[in-house]
Amino acid sequence: MSQTRDLLIEIGSEELPPKALRRLRDAFEQGITTGLDKAELQYAATVAYAAPRRLAVWVKGLQTAQQDREQLKRGPAVTAAFDDEGCPTKAAEGFARSCGVTVEQLETLETDKGAWLAYRQFEPGRPAADLIPDIVAQALSQLPIPKRMRWGDGDDEFVRPVHWVVLLFGDEVVDATILGTPTGRETYGHRFHHPEPLYLAEPAAYMPLLETEGHVLADMDVRREAIRGQVIEAARRLQGEALIDDELLDEVTALVEWPVAISGGFDPEFLEVPAEALISSMQDHQKYFPVVDGNGSLLPHFVTVANLESRDPDQVRAGNERVIRPRLTDAAFFWTQDRRQPLASRQERLASMVFQNKLGTLLDKSQRVARLGRTIAAAIEADPDQAERAALLAKCDLLTQMVFEFPELQGVMGRYYALHDGESAEVAQALDEQYMPRFAGDRLPQSAIGQALAIADRLDTLVGIFAIGQAPTGDKDPFALRRAALGIVRILIECELDLDLHSLLDESAGGFAPEIKAGHVTAEVFEFMLDRLRAYYSETGLDIHIFEAVRAQTPTRPLDFHRRIEAVREFARLPEAESLAAANKRIGNILRKAESTVPDQVDAGLLKEPAEQALHSAVEQLRPKVEPLFEGGQYTEALCLLAALREPVDSFFDQVMVMAEDPALRDNRLALLQGLQALFLGAADLSRLQ
């Protein structure tokens, strides 16, 4: 049984990019495990660490050497290896030379297919210590680093200059040079709390030694939860609740090695500025966590996370309060200045802002969206005039100082400024909701005007960009068209808007100048949106065969598509589903191969066999019940009724020869199957469930 030891790999460097730290950690661990697997070195488990100045992987229970291997090389058949006199042929001699032995040293391998010359070679396993440096180097070279840098006089490149490398296998150092740095067993603690080297006796001592002596929490996930707990507790002491954004929490986790939460405050007068602007100032510029009361209203407090345990926390607090004040002062100034000019007065200036060179300015886009928004609003029984007004104001806040400073507040500030200008509450709300959903899983617009504007804006972008030949390719999607398409289908389905997507695309295309030829791409955009719909359902875990069964019928209304999906999902759970899906597939194959034209109607007088008579009777009894249900979109109820056809369908295929020699009988039976298939196609092509 092979021996095992723990392995520790640590790359110590200057501060790593905080937004990339988690990705670097995961990729480094993956690179190490891939290298070990490729080298056929078995191990028990791996643990990855990441902090601002280090990436590390602890490999538990790693084999000290590869397993010895016996390699069998098969050569020519014995009949071809020796001539009639028993002398080796050129084939045998050539095989022996390739193995570095004589023909006499080869053995004969007996198989079911005959006898062959063979050479059995023993290959001892290499020590893991000989393989580890190359594995580490390969893992580092494949890290997702867009731009590498050099330092000093060497040619080595990494995301940041490297200062130390630990390569400890059991209690022994693996001697090597990684990224121009000799390996050793000394790590370093916190830059200020413990800048001196720390001696590592074994890999298992790594994390506890750094924490107890080095003032470093090396485990990124442990550090993240420690920060969360400290921030929550600091806000609680302020009689509030911290707003903890996950992305900000990740970034702060990547900025500190020894987190210490410190609360601070600011002048309550700043609370007159919209809370979203203050929150953006705190989160995006200062990496602070805002604090709200039990009603969600912003309090004049924040929580910051220091990277050291200060002897004078009050001085740290005062320093952070001094830093935040100019930021909040700027926000208050923008808020005051922007309100001096109504949103509507900025509309003409949109003519100087290019949306896309071939598609015109933001003013052109606003006017197209206003036209389409009126149509959508009327279709969902909303006020077309309000939808048009919202569309014409929708991009005006892009010209405000607040949105220029905080782009993430577009729409949000539009709502505030519209209310200040005396616009209707519906129009103001729509200005905010036009961007919803902003990201995967985000909330959807709740108002009808907001829904109309959100759909119209995205449709205009999709049709326009496709029309000028810039549809997404591969990973490239500069106009975020995939997100736009998914946003539309989510709004139509989850807000239960029964709108025809083909009609909306045609209406959108009509708003572009004739030379754009937007009408030529609506079918392409429709298929693109169906692909996004496929992704939408894939994320819910839907069996892809169910989606394809519905897509085969190409419903043009996403809400109708969704209802069919739900119906087929329910049908697929029935005990009759598998048999009827197989029957539908069989029917489809039979009808495709039919050489004659199938009659539209079944001639009851030509039904000779009891099984075909029973099937015809069952179909005719169900037809008047099922067809109205399909027409009313009650697909689940209709398919459940059709499940009763399983027995007569099975009996028909067991007892009736469809392709009879008599052409009249054959065509009549084909007509029966065609009518049966048409009933099921009222919801989906169930043959796709097979």
C-alpha positions as CSV (number, residue, x, y, z in Angstrom):
1,M,0.0,0.0,0.0
2,S,1.4,3.4,-1.0
3,Q,2.4,6.0,1.5
4,T,0.8,9.4,1.7
5,R,1.7,12.9,2.9
6,D,0.0,16.2,3.0
7,L,1.1,18.9,0.5
8,L,1.0,22.6,1.0
9,I,1.4,25.1,-1.9
10,E,1.4,28.8,-1.2
11,I,2.1,31.7,-3.5
12,G,2.8,34.9,-1.6
13,S,2.6,38.1,-3.5
14,E,1.7,41.8,-3.5
15,E,-2.0,42.5,-3.0
16,L,-4.1,40.5,-5.5
17,P,-7.0,42.1,-7.5
18,P,-9.9,41.9,-5.1
19,K,-12.7,41.3,-7.7
20,A,-10.7,38.4,-9.2
21,L,-9.5,36.7,-6.0
22,R,-12.3,34.1,-5.6
23,R,-11.9,33.2,-9.3
24,L,-8.1,32.9,-9.0
25,R,-8.5,30.7,-5.9
26,D,-10.9,28.3,-7.5
27,A,-8.9,28.1,-10.8
28,F,-5.6,27.5,-8.9
29,E,-7.2,24.6,-6.9
30,Q,-8.7,23.2,-10.2
31,G,-5.3,23.4,-11.9
32,I,-3.6,21.5,-9.1
33,T,-6.2,18.7,-9.0
34,T,-6.1,18.4,-12.8
35,G,-2.4,18.1,-12.7
36,L,-2.4,15.5,-9.9
37,D,-5.1,13.5,-11.8
38,K,-3.1,13.6,-15.0
39,A,0.0,12.4,-13.2
40,E,-2.1,9.6,-11.6
41,L,-1.3,10.7,-8.1
42,Q,-4.2,9.9,-5.8
43,Y,-5.2,12.2,-2.9
44,A,-7.9,12.3,-0.2
45,A,-9.1,16.0,-0.5
46,T,-8.0,19.5,-1.3
47,V,-8.7,22.8,0.5
48,A,-8.1,26.2,-1.2
49,Y,-7.1,29.4,0.5
50,A,-7.0,33.0,-0.7
51,A,-6.3,36.3,1.0
52,P,-5.1,39.6,-0.4
53,R,-1.4,38.5,-0.4
54,R,-1.7,34.8,-1.0
55,L,-3.1,31.9,-2.9
56,A,-2.7,28.4,-1.4
57,V,-3.9,24.8,-1.7
58,W,-3.6,22.1,0.9
59,V,-3.7,18.6,-0.6
60,K,-4.5,16.0,2.0
61,G,-3.3,12.4,1.8
62,L,-1.3,12.7,-1.4
63,Q,0.6,9.6,-2.6
64,T,4.3,9.9,-2.2
65,A,4.9,8.2,-5.6
66,Q,3.0,7.0,-8.6
67,Q,1.9,3.4,-8.7
68,D,4.4,1.1,-10.5
69,R,3.0,0.2,-13.9
70,E,3.4,-2.8,-16.2
71,Q,3.0,-1.9,-19.8
72,L,2.2,-4.6,-22.4
73,K,3.1,-3.8,-26.0
74,R,1.5,-6.0,-28.7
75,G,3.4,-6.7,-31.9
76,P,2.7,-8.6,-35.1
77,A,0.8,-11.9,-35.1
78,V,3.0,-15.0,-34.7
79,T,2.0,-16.2,-38.2
80,A,3.5,-13.0,-39.6
81,A,6.5,-12.9,-37.2
82,F,8.2,-16.1,-38.4
83,D,8.7,-17.6,-41.8
84,D,8.1,-21.2,-42.8
85,E,11.5,-22.2,-41.5
86,G,10.8,-20.5,-38.1
87,C,13.1,-17.6,-38.7
88,P,12.1,-14.1,-37.5
89,T,10.6,-11.9,-40.2
90,K,11.4,-8.2,-40.6
91,A,8.1,-7.5,-38.8
92,A,9.3,-9.4,-35.7
93,E,12.8,-7.8,-35.8
94,G,11.4,-4.3,-36.2
95,F,9.1,-4.8,-33.3
96,A,11.9,-6.1,-31.1
97,R,14.1,-3.1,-32.0
98,S,11.3,-0.7,-31.1
99,C,11.2,-2.3,-27.7
100,G,15.0,-2.3,-27.3
101,V,15.3,-6.1,-27.0
102,T,16.0,-9.1,-29.2
103,V,13.3,-11.3,-30.7
104,E,14.2,-14.0,-28.2
105,Q,13.3,-11.7,-25.3
106,L,9.7,-11.2,-26.6
107,E,6.9,-13.4,-25.4
108,T,3.8,-14.9,-27.0
109,L,0.4,-13.5,-26.1
110,E,-2.5,-15.9,-26.7
111,T,-5.9,-14.4,-27.4
112,D,-9.3,-15.5,-28.7
113,K,-8.2,-14.0,-32.1
114,G,-4.9,-15.8,-32.2
115,A,-1.3,-15.5,-31.0
116,W,0.8,-12.3,-31.0
117,L,4.3,-11.3,-30.2
118,A,4.4,-9.1,-27.1
119,Y,6.8,-7.3,-24.8
120,R,6.0,-6.7,-21.1
121,Q,7.8,-3.7,-19.7
122,F,7.9,-2.7,-16.0
123,E,7.8,1.0,-15.4
124,P,8.4,2.1,-11.8
125,G,6.3,5.1,-10.5
126,R,8.0,8.4,-10.2
127,P,8.2,10.2,-6.8
128,A,5.5,12.8,-6.3
129,A,8.2,15.3,-5.2
130,D,9.7,15.1,-8.8
131,L,6.3,15.9,-10.4
132,I,4.9,18.5,-8.1
133,P,6.9,21.6,-9.3
134,D,5.8,21.1,-12.9
135,I,2.2,20.6,-11.7
136,V,2.3,23.9,-9.8
137,A,3.9,25.7,-12.7
138,Q,1.3,24.5,-15.1
139,A,-1.6,25.4,-12.8
140,L,-0.2,28.9,-12.4
141,S,0.3,29.4,-16.1
142,Q,-3.4,28.6,-16.8
143,L,-4.9,31.0,-14.2
144,P,-7.4,33.4,-15.7
145,I,-5.2,36.5,-15.7
146,P,-6.1,38.9,-18.5
147,K,-2.9,40.9,-18.1
148,R,0.2,39.5,-16.5
149,M,3.1,41.6,-15.2
150,R,6.9,41.3,-14.8
151,W,9.0,42.5,-11.9
152,G,12.7,42.8,-11.1
153,D,15.1,41.5,-13.7
154,G,13.4,38.1,-14.3
155,D,11.2,37.0,-17.2
156,D,8.5,35.4,-15.0
157,E,5.0,36.8,-15.2
158,F,2.1,36.8,-12.7
159,V,-0.8,38.9,-11.8
160,R,1.3,40.6,-9.1
161,P,5.0,40.4,-8.0
162,V,5.7,37.3,-6.0
163,H,7.7,37.5,-2.8
164,W,7.7,33.9,-1.4
165,V,6.6,30.4,-2.3
166,V,5.9,27.6,0.1
167,L,6.2,24.0,-1.2
168,L,5.9,21.7,1.7
169,F,5.4,17.9,1.3
170,G,4.9,16.3,4.6
171,D,7.7,17.8,6.7
172,E,10.1,18.3,3.8
173,V,10.5,21.2,1.4
174,V,10.2,20.3,-2.3
175,D,13.2,22.2,-3.8
176,A,12.2,24.2,-6.9
177,T,12.0,27.7,-8.3
178,I,8.5,28.9,-8.9
179,L,7.9,32.2,-10.7
180,G,11.5,33.1,-10.2
181,T,11.3,32.5,-6.4
182,P,13.0,29.6,-4.5
183,T,10.6,27.4,-2.6
184,G,10.7,27.2,1.2
185,R,8.7,26.5,4.3
186,E,8.3,30.0,5.6
187,T,5.1,32.0,5.2
188,Y,4.4,35.5,6.2
189,G,1.6,36.9,8.4
190,H,-0.2,40.3,8.3
191,R,1.7,43.1,6.7
192,F,1.6,45.2,9.9
193,H,0.6,42.8,12.7
194,H,3.2,40.1,11.9
195,P,5.5,41.0,9.0
196,E,8.1,38.5,10.2
197,P,8.4,35.0,8.6
198,L,6.5,32.1,10.2
199,Y,8.0,28.6,10.2
200,L,5.7,25.9,9.0
201,A,6.4,22.4,10.4
202,E,3.8,20.7,8.3
203,P,0.9,21.6,6.0
204,A,-1.8,21.0,8.6
205,A,-0.3,23.8,10.7
206,Y,-0.9,26.4,7.9
207,M,-4.2,27.9,8.7
208,P,-4.1,27.8,12.6
209,L,-0.5,29.2,12.6
210,L,-1.5,32.1,10.3
211,E,-4.6,32.9,12.5
212,T,-3.0,32.6,15.9
213,E,0.3,34.2,15.2
214,G,0.1,35.8,11.8
215,H,-3.2,37.7,12.2
216,V,-4.4,36.3,8.9
217,L,-7.7,34.4,8.2
218,A,-6.5,32.5,5.2
219,D,-9.8,30.7,4.4
220,M,-11.8,33.1,2.2
221,D,-15.1,31.6,3.1
222,V,-14.4,31.7,6.9
223,R,-13.2,35.3,6.5
224,R,-16.3,36.2,4.6
225,E,-18.6,34.9,7.3
226,A,-16.6,36.5,10.0
227,I,-17.0,39.9,8.2
228,R,-20.8,39.3,7.8
229,G,-21.1,38.5,11.5
230,Q,-19.1,41.5,12.6
231,V,-21.0,43.9,10.4
232,I,-24.4,42.5,11.5
233,E,-23.3,42.9,15.2
234,A,-22.0,46.4,14.6
235,A,-25.3,47.5,13.0
236,R,-27.2,45.9,15.8
237,R,-25.3,48.0,18.4
238,L,-26.6,51.0,16.4
239,Q,-30.2,49.8,16.7
240,G,-30.2,49.1,13.0
241,E,-29.7,46.5,10.3
242,A,-26.8,46.4,7.9
243,L,-27.5,46.3,4.2
244,I,-25.1,43.5,3.0
245,D,-24.7,43.3,-0.7
246,D,-23.2,40.0,-1.7
247,E,-20.8,41.5,-4.3
248,L,-19.6,44.1,-1.8
249,L,-19.1,41.4,0.8
250,D,-17.0,39.4,-1.6
251,E,-14.9,42.5,-2.5
252,V,-14.3,43.5,1.1
253,T,-13.4,39.8,1.9
254,A,-10.8,40.0,-0.8
255,L,-9.4,43.3,0.6
256,V,-8.7,42.3,4.2
257,E,-6.7,39.6,5.9
258,W,-7.7,40.4,9.5
259,P,-11.1,42.0,9.4
260,V,-12.3,44.4,12.2
261,A,-15.7,46.0,11.7
262,I,-15.9,49.7,12.8
263,S,-19.1,51.7,12.8
264,G,-19.3,55.4,11.8
265,G,-21.8,58.1,11.3
266,F,-22.6,61.2,9.1
267,D,-24.7,64.3,9.3
268,P,-28.4,63.4,9.4
269,E,-29.1,66.4,7.0
270,F,-27.7,64.2,4.2
271,L,-30.8,61.9,4.6
272,E,-32.7,64.5,2.6
273,V,-30.9,63.1,-0.5
274,P,-32.5,60.0,-2.0
275,A,-31.3,57.0,-0.1
276,E,-30.2,55.1,-3.2
277,A,-27.6,57.9,-4.0
278,L,-26.2,57.8,-0.4
279,I,-26.1,54.0,-0.5
280,S,-24.2,54.1,-3.8
281,S,-21.7,56.6,-2.4
282,M,-21.1,54.3,0.6
283,Q,-21.0,51.0,-1.2
284,D,-19.3,51.8,-4.5
285,H,-16.8,54.5,-3.5
286,Q,-16.0,53.7,0.1
287,K,-16.8,49.9,0.4
288,Y,-19.0,50.7,3.5
289,F,-22.1,48.8,4.6
290,P,-25.1,51.2,5.0
291,V,-27.4,50.8,8.0
292,V,-31.2,51.0,8.0
293,D,-33.9,50.9,10.6
294,G,-36.7,48.3,11.1
295,N,-38.7,50.0,8.3
296,G,-35.9,49.9,5.8
297,S,-35.2,53.7,6.1
298,L,-31.6,54.7,5.9
299,L,-29.9,55.7,9.2
300,P,-27.0,58.2,9.4
301,H,-24.6,55.4,10.1
302,F,-22.4,53.0,8.2
303,V,-20.1,50.0,9.0
304,T,-16.6,49.8,7.5
305,V,-14.2,46.8,7.8
306,A,-10.6,47.7,8.7
307,N,-7.7,45.4,7.8
308,L,-6.1,45.6,11.2
309,E,-6.9,45.7,14.9
310,S,-6.2,49.4,15.8
311,R,-5.1,50.5,19.2
312,D,-7.2,53.6,18.7
313,P,-10.5,52.6,16.9
314,D,-11.9,56.0,17.5
315,Q,-9.2,57.5,15.3
316,V,-10.0,55.0,12.5
317,R,-13.7,55.8,12.9
318,A,-13.1,59.6,12.6
319,G,-10.9,59.1,9.6
320,N,-13.6,57.2,7.8
321,E,-16.2,59.8,8.7
322,R,-14.0,62.5,7.3
323,V,-13.6,60.6,4.0
324,I,-17.3,59.9,3.5
325,R,-18.4,63.5,4.1
326,P,-17.1,64.9,0.7
327,R,-18.8,62.0,-1.1
328,L,-22.2,62.7,0.5
329,T,-21.7,66.4,-0.1
330,D,-21.2,65.8,-3.8
331,A,-24.4,63.7,-3.9
332,A,-26.4,66.4,-2.1
333,F,-25.0,69.0,-4.6
334,F,-26.0,66.9,-7.6
335,W,-29.5,66.4,-6.1
336,T,-30.0,70.1,-5.7
337,Q,-28.6,71.1,-9.1
338,D,-30.4,68.4,-11.1
339,R,-33.8,69.5,-9.8
340,R,-33.4,73.0,-11.1
341,Q,-34.1,71.8,-14.6
342,P,-37.1,69.5,-15.4
343,L,-36.5,66.2,-17.0
344,A,-38.5,67.1,-20.0
345,S,-36.2,70.0,-20.8
346,R,-33.4,67.6,-21.3
347,Q,-35.2,65.7,-24.1
348,E,-33.8,67.7,-26.9
349,R,-30.2,67.1,-25.7
350,L,-30.8,63.4,-26.3
351,A,-30.4,64.2,-30.0
352,S,-26.6,64.7,-29.3
353,M,-26.2,61.3,-27.6
354,V,-25.6,58.4,-30.0
355,F,-27.4,55.2,-29.2
356,Q,-25.7,53.4,-32.1
357,N,-24.2,55.0,-35.3
358,K,-26.6,53.2,-37.7
359,L,-29.6,53.4,-35.4
360,G,-29.4,57.0,-34.5
361,T,-29.5,58.9,-31.2
362,L,-31.2,58.3,-27.9
363,L,-33.9,60.7,-29.0
364,D,-34.5,58.6,-32.1
365,K,-34.7,55.5,-29.8
366,S,-37.0,57.3,-27.4
367,Q,-39.4,58.2,-30.2
368,R,-39.4,54.6,-31.5
369,V,-40.0,53.2,-28.0
370,A,-42.8,55.7,-27.4
371,R,-44.6,54.5,-30.6
372,L,-44.2,50.8,-29.6
373,G,-45.0,51.6,-26.0
374,R,-48.4,53.0,-27.0
375,T,-49.3,49.8,-28.9
376,I,-48.3,47.5,-26.0
377,A,-50.0,49.7,-23.4
378,A,-53.3,49.5,-25.4
379,A,-52.9,45.7,-25.7
380,I,-52.6,45.3,-21.9
381,E,-55.4,47.9,-21.1
382,A,-53.0,50.6,-19.8
383,D,-53.0,54.3,-20.8
384,P,-51.2,54.7,-24.1
385,D,-50.7,58.5,-23.4
386,Q,-48.9,57.7,-20.2
387,A,-46.8,55.0,-21.8
388,E,-45.7,57.5,-24.6
389,R,-44.9,60.1,-22.0
390,A,-42.8,57.7,-20.0
391,A,-40.9,56.6,-23.1
392,L,-40.1,60.2,-24.1
393,L,-38.7,60.9,-20.6
394,A,-37.1,57.5,-20.0
395,K,-33.5,58.4,-21.0
396,C,-33.5,62.0,-19.8
397,D,-31.9,61.2,-16.4
398,L,-28.8,60.1,-18.3
399,L,-28.1,63.8,-18.7
400,T,-28.2,64.5,-15.0
401,Q,-25.1,65.0,-12.8
402,M,-26.2,62.3,-10.4
403,V,-26.5,59.6,-13.0
404,F,-23.3,60.7,-14.6
405,E,-21.6,60.1,-11.3
406,F,-23.6,57.0,-10.4
407,P,-24.6,55.2,-13.6
408,E,-26.2,52.4,-11.6
409,L,-28.9,54.9,-10.5
410,Q,-30.3,55.4,-14.0
411,G,-34.1,55.0,-13.8
412,V,-34.0,55.4,-10.1
413,M,-33.2,59.0,-10.3
414,G,-35.5,59.5,-13.2
415,R,-38.3,58.4,-10.9
416,Y,-37.3,61.0,-8.2
417,Y,-36.9,63.8,-10.7
418,A,-40.2,63.0,-12.4
419,L,-42.1,63.2,-9.1
420,H,-40.4,66.4,-8.3
421,D,-41.4,67.8,-11.7
422,G,-45.1,66.9,-11.1
423,E,-45.3,64.0,-13.5
424,S,-47.9,61.3,-12.7
425,A,-46.9,58.6,-10.2
426,E,-47.5,56.0,-13.0
427,V,-45.0,57.7,-15.4
428,A,-42.4,58.2,-12.6
429,Q,-42.7,54.5,-11.5
430,A,-42.3,53.4,-15.1
431,L,-39.0,55.4,-15.4
432,D,-37.5,53.2,-12.7
433,E,-39.2,49.9,-13.9
434,Q,-38.0,50.2,-17.5
435,Y,-34.7,48.6,-16.5
436,M,-36.3,45.7,-14.6
437,P,-35.1,43.0,-14.4
438,R,-31.6,44.4,-14.2
439,F,-30.0,41.0,-13.6
440,A,-30.9,37.3,-13.3
441,G,-33.5,36.8,-10.6
442,D,-34.2,40.5,-10.2
443,R,-37.8,41.7,-9.6
444,L,-40.0,42.6,-12.5
445,P,-41.9,45.8,-13.2
446,Q,-45.2,45.8,-11.4
447,S,-47.1,48.6,-13.1
448,A,-48.7,48.2,-16.5
449,I,-46.9,51.3,-17.9
450,G,-43.6,50.0,-16.5
451,Q,-44.1,46.7,-18.2
452,A,-45.0,48.3,-21.5
453,L,-41.9,50.5,-21.4
454,A,-39.6,47.7,-20.3
455,I,-40.8,45.4,-23.2
456,A,-40.7,48.2,-25.8
457,D,-37.2,49.4,-24.9
458,R,-35.8,45.9,-25.1
459,L,-37.6,45.0,-28.3
460,D,-36.3,48.1,-30.0
461,T,-32.7,47.2,-29.1
462,L,-33.1,43.6,-30.2
463,V,-34.6,44.3,-33.6
464,G,-32.3,47.3,-34.3
465,I,-29.1,45.5,-33.4
466,F,-30.0,42.4,-35.3
467,A,-31.0,44.5,-38.3
468,I,-27.5,46.1,-38.5
469,G,-25.9,42.6,-38.4
470,Q,-24.5,42.7,-34.8
471,A,-26.3,39.7,-33.3
472,P,-24.4,38.0,-30.5
473,T,-21.7,35.5,-31.5
474,G,-20.2,33.1,-29.1
475,D,-19.4,34.8,-25.8
476,K,-19.6,38.3,-27.4
477,D,-22.8,40.2,-26.6
478,P,-21.8,43.8,-26.2
479,F,-25.4,45.1,-26.3
480,A,-26.6,42.5,-23.7
481,L,-29.2,41.1,-26.1
482,R,-29.4,37.7,-24.4
483,R,-30.3,39.5,-21.1
484,A,-32.8,41.7,-23.0
485,A,-34.5,38.8,-24.6
486,L,-34.7,36.9,-21.3
487,G,-36.1,40.0,-19.6
488,I,-38.9,40.2,-22.2
489,V,-40.0,36.6,-21.8
490,R,-39.9,36.8,-18.0
491,I,-42.1,39.8,-18.0
492,L,-44.6,38.3,-20.5
493,I,-44.8,35.0,-18.6
494,E,-44.4,36.0,-15.0
495,C,-46.6,39.1,-15.3
496,E,-49.1,37.0,-17.3
497,L,-49.2,39.3,-20.4
498,D,-50.8,37.3,-23.2
499,L,-49.1,39.2,-26.1
500,D,-48.0,37.8,-29.5
501,L,-44.3,38.0,-29.8
502,H,-44.3,37.9,-33.6
503,S,-46.7,40.8,-33.7
504,L,-44.6,42.8,-31.3
505,L,-41.5,42.2,-33.3
506,D,-43.2,43.3,-36.5
507,E,-44.6,46.4,-34.8
508,S,-41.1,47.2,-33.5
509,A,-39.5,46.8,-36.9
510,G,-42.0,49.3,-38.4
511,G,-40.5,52.0,-36.3
512,F,-37.1,51.9,-38.0
513,A,-36.2,53.8,-41.2
514,P,-36.8,51.8,-44.4
515,E,-33.0,51.6,-45.1
516,I,-32.5,49.6,-41.9
517,K,-34.7,46.8,-43.3
518,A,-35.7,45.7,-39.8
519,G,-38.6,43.7,-41.1
520,H,-36.1,41.2,-42.6
521,V,-34.8,40.1,-39.1
522,T,-38.0,39.6,-37.1
523,A,-38.0,35.8,-37.7
524,E,-34.4,35.6,-36.7
525,V,-35.0,37.6,-33.5
526,F,-38.0,35.4,-32.7
527,E,-35.9,32.2,-32.9
528,F,-33.2,33.9,-30.8
529,M,-35.8,34.7,-28.1
530,L,-37.0,31.1,-28.2
531,D,-33.5,30.0,-27.5
532,R,-33.5,32.3,-24.5
533,L,-36.8,30.8,-23.4
534,R,-35.1,27.4,-23.6
535,A,-32.4,28.6,-21.3
536,Y,-35.1,30.1,-19.0
537,Y,-36.7,26.7,-18.6
538,S,-33.4,24.8,-18.3
539,E,-32.5,26.8,-15.2
540,T,-35.7,25.5,-13.6
541,G,-34.7,21.9,-14.2
542,L,-37.3,21.3,-16.9
543,D,-36.8,18.1,-18.9
544,I,-35.6,19.5,-22.3
545,H,-37.8,17.0,-24.1
546,I,-40.9,18.8,-22.7
547,F,-39.6,22.1,-24.0
548,E,-38.9,20.6,-27.5
549,A,-42.4,19.1,-27.6
550,V,-44.0,22.5,-27.2
551,R,-41.5,24.3,-29.4
552,A,-42.3,22.0,-32.2
553,Q,-45.7,23.7,-32.4
554,T,-44.1,27.2,-32.4
555,P,-46.5,29.1,-30.1
556,T,-45.9,32.8,-30.7
557,R,-47.3,33.9,-27.3
558,P,-44.8,33.2,-24.5
559,L,-47.6,33.0,-21.9
560,D,-49.4,30.5,-24.1
561,F,-46.0,28.6,-24.5
562,H,-45.7,28.5,-20.7
563,R,-49.2,27.1,-20.2
564,R,-48.4,24.4,-22.7
565,I,-45.2,23.6,-20.9
566,E,-47.0,23.3,-17.6
567,A,-49.6,21.0,-19.2
568,V,-47.1,18.7,-20.8
569,R,-45.2,18.6,-17.6
570,E,-48.3,17.4,-15.8
571,F,-49.1,15.0,-18.6
572,A,-45.6,13.5,-18.5
573,R,-46.3,12.4,-14.9
574,L,-49.3,10.3,-15.8
575,P,-48.9,6.5,-16.2
576,E,-50.4,6.7,-19.7
577,A,-47.8,9.3,-20.9
578,E,-45.0,7.0,-22.0
579,S,-47.3,4.7,-24.0
580,L,-49.1,7.6,-25.7
581,A,-45.8,9.4,-26.5
582,A,-44.5,6.3,-28.2
583,A,-47.8,6.0,-30.1
584,N,-47.5,9.6,-31.3
585,K,-44.0,9.0,-32.5
586,R,-45.2,5.8,-34.3
587,I,-48.1,7.7,-35.9
588,G,-45.8,10.5,-37.0
589,N,-43.4,7.9,-38.7
590,I,-46.3,6.1,-40.4
591,L,-47.9,9.4,-41.8
592,R,-44.5,10.6,-43.0
593,K,-44.0,7.4,-45.0
594,A,-47.5,7.3,-46.4
595,E,-47.2,7.4,-50.2
596,S,-50.8,8.5,-50.9
597,T,-52.7,11.6,-49.9
598,V,-54.4,11.0,-46.6
599,P,-58.2,11.8,-46.6
600,D,-59.4,14.6,-44.3
601,Q,-62.3,12.6,-42.9
602,V,-62.7,9.0,-41.6
603,D,-65.3,6.9,-43.4
604,A,-67.0,5.0,-40.6
605,G,-68.3,2.4,-43.1
606,L,-64.8,1.3,-43.9
607,L,-63.9,0.5,-40.3
608,K,-63.9,-3.3,-40.2
609,E,-61.8,-4.3,-37.1
610,P,-63.3,-3.9,-33.6
611,A,-60.1,-2.1,-32.4
612,E,-60.3,0.6,-35.1
613,Q,-64.0,1.0,-34.5
614,A,-63.3,1.4,-30.7
615,L,-60.5,4.0,-31.4
616,H,-62.6,6.0,-33.8
617,S,-65.5,6.0,-31.3
618,A,-63.2,7.2,-28.4
619,V,-61.7,9.9,-30.6
620,E,-65.1,11.2,-31.7
621,Q,-66.4,11.2,-28.1
622,L,-63.4,13.2,-26.9
623,R,-63.1,15.7,-29.8
624,P,-66.0,18.0,-28.8
625,K,-64.7,18.1,-25.2
626,V,-61.1,18.5,-26.0
627,E,-61.0,21.1,-28.8
628,P,-62.8,23.8,-26.9
629,L,-60.3,23.3,-24.0
630,F,-57.4,23.7,-26.3
631,E,-58.9,26.8,-27.9
632,G,-59.4,28.3,-24.4
633,G,-55.8,27.5,-23.4
634,Q,-56.8,24.8,-20.9
635,Y,-54.1,22.5,-22.0
636,T,-53.7,20.5,-18.8
637,E,-57.4,19.6,-18.7
638,A,-57.4,18.6,-22.4
639,L,-54.3,16.4,-22.1
640,C,-55.7,14.7,-19.0
641,L,-58.8,13.8,-21.0
642,L,-56.8,12.5,-23.9
643,A,-54.9,10.2,-21.5
644,A,-58.0,8.0,-21.7
645,L,-57.0,7.0,-25.3
646,R,-54.2,4.9,-24.1
647,E,-56.1,1.6,-24.1
648,P,-57.9,2.0,-27.5
649,V,-54.6,3.3,-29.1
650,D,-52.6,0.3,-27.7
651,S,-55.3,-2.1,-28.9
652,F,-55.4,-0.5,-32.3
653,F,-51.7,-1.0,-32.9
654,D,-51.8,-4.6,-31.4
655,Q,-54.7,-5.7,-33.6
656,V,-54.9,-3.6,-36.7
657,M,-52.6,-3.6,-39.8
658,V,-52.5,0.0,-40.8
659,M,-50.8,-0.4,-44.1
660,A,-53.4,-2.9,-45.5
661,E,-53.2,-4.1,-49.1
662,D,-56.6,-2.6,-49.8
663,P,-55.9,1.1,-50.6
664,A,-59.3,2.3,-49.3
665,L,-58.8,0.5,-45.9
666,R,-55.2,1.8,-45.7
667,D,-56.1,5.4,-46.4
668,N,-59.0,5.3,-44.0
669,R,-56.8,4.0,-41.2
670,L,-54.3,6.7,-42.0
671,A,-57.0,9.3,-41.7
672,L,-58.0,7.9,-38.3
673,L,-54.4,8.2,-37.1
674,Q,-54.1,11.7,-38.6
675,G,-57.2,12.8,-36.7
676,L,-55.8,11.3,-33.5
677,Q,-52.5,13.0,-34.0
678,A,-54.2,16.4,-34.7
679,L,-55.9,16.2,-31.3
680,F,-52.7,15.8,-29.4
681,L,-51.0,18.5,-31.4
682,G,-53.4,20.9,-29.9
683,A,-50.9,21.3,-27.1
684,A,-47.6,19.9,-28.2
685,D,-45.8,17.3,-30.3
686,L,-45.8,14.5,-27.7
687,S,-43.7,12.3,-29.9
688,R,-40.7,14.5,-28.7
689,L,-41.1,13.1,-25.2
690,Q,-39.6,9.9,-26.5
